[in-house]
Amino acid sequence: MQTTFTEEQLKIPAIKRSNEILRSCVHCGFCTATCPTYQVLGDELDSPRGRIYLIKDMLEHDRPADAKTVKHIDRCLSCLACMTTCPSGVHYMHLVDHARAHIEKTYKRPVFERVLRWTLAQILPYPMRFRVALLGAKMGRPFARFMPDPRLKAMLEMAPKTIPPVSRNDDPQTFEPKGERKMRVALMTGCAQRALNTDINDATIRLLRRFGCEIVVAEGMGCCGALVHHMGKEAESHDAAAKNITAWMAEDRAGRLDAIVINTSGCGTTVKDYGHMFRNDPLAEDAARVSELAMDVSEVLMKLDLPEGVATKLRVAYHAACSLQHGQQIKTYPKDLLKKVGYEVVEPRDAHLCCGSAGTYNLMQPEISKELKARKVKTLEEKSPEVIAAGNIGCMMQIGSGTDVPIVHTVELLDWATGGPKPPAFARGASDAPQVPNLR
């Protein structure tokens, strides 16, 4: 694709990077075949190729974003299926991130939308605030049908029936390995996950300790910054990322880390991109080190000696989170691990398509999100699974709200197979509260 950025524009790092990305696009349109929003809406402007044209026109002319461009960029899930499909290696993620930052700086949204986005940014990355908001949403669920805006209705409907108690295992501390130490790792405990499902971190800690990991929960670590990053709020996302970089590098310097373990794949995609985010910052070297250390929990478990054939025979439908299969290009590890310990693993058709969660997408674009959820649930249930496994809390909440099949994190099944408790999701009723053991 030809571009016409001026020399002055190309001195700006973000413009220079976007120019590189735009020039790598050859207009082939392969991306439209795997784009979920194009599948649902059938509009070329709701495909990666169409959005690329809109972004190119906006950035080249250095003009404020208009309503048309904002509508189609907002509809993008950032599922990154287009990056998996693209034969030319177009790095769409960095391009759409730049577009969102430009929109945030130059476009004045309607008042209600500004308030809504500000509220989400002030609540979701903070576990205790999120818990309070969930309690309010839980009480408001019976009134969801009376909400005048579909986004408010979606927020109430997505509130879980039960809110887990706070887990002390998320506090800064060190967990010693069971037996010989094979690795020293930092665990990212997440933000929304700490409010929505404490079983995941608990199972991760048990599992890693069982196979020789010393686990550090670093002082000062918090949200990865992804939620506000995808809203175009660069200052807030970089501030959150900088705190994590500082926290993890303090642990790395105190006693060298072998990995930063991330069990929420949406966070993993963002943390692995810290090196790019801070490439022109004084933190560049530390950010690059953090990106180098960042691993999905499945990558770490592949390095450990999990036993074979020990699991209860169970038919597991594996849902591949977009941020794992497309964002991090991790396609087989979770399935390989589940099969190794003895589970029967099945996959739905169109496994490359998004479930519609995508951070805050199911709250901000509820109509499209519901269509994608219905499609994903249908394809999963076609496999008649006894349980659904996924590697991302957002996907788990999205799919779980549309099916009666239990849905758990991959690590919960691996933990159960190797000596841990049965995942609470199997038996949890509408009024049951999960038990949170002290894993120290």
Phi, psi and omega in degrees: 000130178281143177232161183229035177295145178280165177299323179295318178297320185288352173283346178275121185307318182294320178293318179301316180294316180296323177299317177300318182292313181300319182290343178276347181281133182248016175065018189293331178083005177303329183296333182294332183291336183243009180275119182299320183290327176292323178299322183278316190261334179067021181255126181305326180287349174257030172239163178302317181299316179295318179294325178299318177297317179297316181294316179302312181297318181294313185285318181300320182270002177047047182250156175300148178297143176255171186299322180296312180297316181299318181302314185282328175290320178298329181284349179287131180281344192056037177286338176068018174300329179297327180289327175292322184281327191299123179282349184257359178071032178293122182273076185300328184303310181294327180291313182289330174297317178297318179298318181294322177295320178295319178298315182300325183277332191243349185246131178262106181287162174303153187305312182301318182292321178297317180295318181297313181293320177297317180298314179298320180293333180271350184246306190300322181283358185241107189306316183290319176298319181297320179299316179297317179296322179295322177298317178296318180293324179299318179291332182272353184306318180300341183257009184303321185293345181267358183292134183284340182243133182300334179289322176294319178299317180297322180296320178289319181293330182279351180297129181293154179291328178234145177244119185293153175293159178298136177261125178288347179289347178274352180287153177303125183184175177237133176252123180282150179287157172274106183090206185295136178281124179253332181212152170243119186230152170260136178257125172276117185272350175081185179236292179299323181300325181291338177266327188268326187202098180277351179298328187293308180295322179300314180293322179298316181296314179301314185295313182293321178296320183300329184250028166096020179260130165275129188243128178249128168259107193286140174293131177093355178284146178210216180299144180289341181100356186297319185300314179279333177301317181283353171268359181085008182272081187297315183300314181294318182292320180291326177296315178296317180296319181298322178297319178294317179301315180297316181295314183287325179290330175298319178289322180295323180283332179286328180189106195315130178275145173267338180193155164253112187272129181234122182252013171239108192295333176297320176293320182301317179299319181289313182297322178294346179260003179304321180303320177288316183301325185251022186297335180247027186242154175304338179275008188306313183294315179294321179297320178296321178296318179297316178298324178294323182280335187296128178220141168296150182303329179293327177295321179291316182296331177294338179274349183257166189262073177286143182287163181256142170063032184258353187281152167299132182297119187211139179271112186249122172271119182267122175261120180274109177297140182301319182294341177270308185282327180258314182293317182252355180058036174258107189249329188245336188306310180301318179293319180300318181293316179297318178294321182300317182279353171120001179282151170273120186250128176237155180235144179282161172291158182053043183297343182282346184274145184290151176277349178098005179283287170054059178069247179261008185300319182293345176266326184269335180230062190297327183293311179295318181300318180295323178296316180293323177297314180300319179296316182293316179298318180301314182290329177289315182291336176301335182274000180048053182281156171272339177203152175250135178244142178213168182243024183209129184298324180298315177297319181298317179293318182296306182292320181298334179281355182239006181213156175267355177289130179303141177234128184226164175283148179308320182294332178294320178291321179292322177297315180298317183294335186249021173120356180274178181286160174296134181306129182304335182299336180294324187247355187290126177265183183298329183251005181280137176255131180294147177270137182245102182286157172274119188265004183289000000 
